[in-house]
Amino acid sequence: MMPIRFAVLGCGRMGRVHATRLGADARATIVAVSDVDRLAAERLRNELAPEAAVCESLAALWSRDDVDALLLATPTSLHFEHVVEARQRGWGLLCEKPLADTRKRTAELIRLLENDGGPPCSIAYQRRSWAIYRTLRREVLSGRWGTVRAIASHSSERWQQTIGGTWRDDPAVNPGGFVGDAGSHKLDALFYASGLELAEVFARSWKYGSRVEVMTNVSAVTTNDVPVTMDFVGNAQHLGEDLHIHCEHADLMIRDMRVWIARDNQVEPVSPLEPESNPVEAFLDLLEERCENQAPASCAWPVFQATEAILESAATGKPVKLDR
């Protein structure tokens, strides 16, 4: 079977992460790379895909007839244009999160991607591939531990210290700051693992000298009245995340990147774990029709809605209800 031919658009940090995975999988080959920073595109080509062409313009990329799928890792504000162009050419699409930067664009892209009859599109929400989150979801949705009673999420990262002079510190390109960027993974993980969506949020945010929001605290309730607390600390000194889903008969938790279950004041690891994967491997499985789409375009909507409501609440100081 011939390898699936990929173009890589956006050769920064995440573009390189995904391109490295593509290069390590015999089912894929990178035939073209492109970035507004030609040197970044050349570095990626030289280090990870020496046979690929460097496209100096978007027109050169879109004119190629040897591409099956696009790996899209450009800034969020450019996603709409790039997704539409890729779909007009019938390319499959693995898109970095968030899917788009506005409510209208997000809704339009979801409608397009779910109705154009083209090859699959997946959003690169990594945690949907990780064994620990897949296992947590399995246990929560199994129903064996009863209904969910409360959820608590903590996210910390040394993020502010790295964004100076980059698009991540530009509110026009990265609306939402830490919540809209790295925090979107945590919001998606909460929805994915619990099967629940938010109905109302109250939030406060701090910029700590940056142009975008760095720290945000959230108090929320789900559509079935489950209380949720979340905090996003974008100026911490380490990368960390915890997700606790408290059910009637057990507490199910991700803590220190392991899955735990607590019953009768005893805490123990959950086993067996679901298989480990990553967005590239899962997308290639999807293209080969070996699995269902675990991160379809529609999963971008609850994340966008929650982010939008969190930012509005933080700006107004008032609770915000989410559209059903």
Residue, then its C-alpha position, 0 to 999 in steps of 0.5 A: m500500500m502506498p504511503i498517505r501523502f501529507a503536506v505540513l502547513g505551519c512548521g513551528r513547535m506543534g507542526r514539528v511534533h506532528a511531523t516527527r510522528l508522521g516521519a516515524d510512521a511507515r503509513a505516511t510520507i511528507v511531500a510538502v512543507s510551508d510556513v511564512d518563516r521559510l527558514a522554519a520550513e527548511r529546518l523541518r524539511n532538512e531534519l524530518a522530511p528531506e524529500a519534501a518540497v518547501c512551498e514558498s507561498l500558499a498558492a504553491l502549496w494549494s496548487r500541488d496535486d500530490v497531496d492526500a492530507l494536510l497537517l495544519a498547525t498555523p495560528t488559530s486566526l488563520h485556520f478558517e482560510h486554510v481549512v476551507e482551501a484544503r477541503q476545496r481540494g479534497w484533502g483529509l485534515l488533521c487540524e491543531k486546536p482550536l478549530a477556529d477563532t470566532r463563534k461564526r467561523t467555528a460553526e461554519l467549519i463544523r458544518l462544512l467538515e461534517n457535510d462536504g462528503g470529503p475525507p475525514c477531519s480530526i482535531a489534534y486534541q491529544r488527550r483523546s489519544w492518551a491511555i490515561y484519559r481513555t481509561l478515565r472515560r471508560e470508567v466514568l461512562s461505564g456507569r458502574w460507579g454511579t452518576v457524576r456528582a462533582i468535577a475538579s480540574h487543575s492545570s498549570e504550565r510555565w506558559q507566560q514565560t515562553i510567549g513574549g514576542t510570539w503570536r500567543d501573546d497577541p489577543a488578535v491571534n490568540p483570543g483567550g490567552f492560556v485558556g484559549d491555547a493550552g487550556s483548550h486541551k483541558l476543557d476538551a479532556l473534561f468533556y471527553a472524560s465525563g460525557l458532560e457539557l457546561a450550562e453556566v460559568f462564572a470566571r475571573s482572569w488575570k494577565y500578570g503583565s501580558r497582553v492576554e489572559v494568563m490565569t483563570n479560575v472558573s466555577a461552573v455547572t453542567t447541563n445536568d447540574v453537576p458542579v465543576t471547578m477549574d483553574f488554569v495557571g499559565n505562569a506556574q513553574h511546572l507542567g501539571e494537570d489533575l482531573h477528578i471526577h467524583c461519582e456516587h460510588a467512587d472517585l475517579m482521578i488523573r493525578d501525577m499522570r496516572v489514573w486512580i480510583a478511590r473507594d472507602n478511603q482507599v486509593e489505588p491505580v486503575s487497570p487495565l489501561e486503554p491503548e496509548s496513541n497520539p493524534v497522528e497515529a489515530f488520524l492514520d488509523l482513521l484514514e485506513e478505516r481502522c477506527e472511528n473518528q475520536a476527535p471529529a470537528s464537532c468536538a470543537w464546539p463545546v470547547f469554543q462555547a466554554t472558552e467564550a463564556i469563560l472570557e465573557s464572564a471574566a470581563t463582565g464579572k457576571p455568570v454566563k449561560l451557554d447556548r444549548 
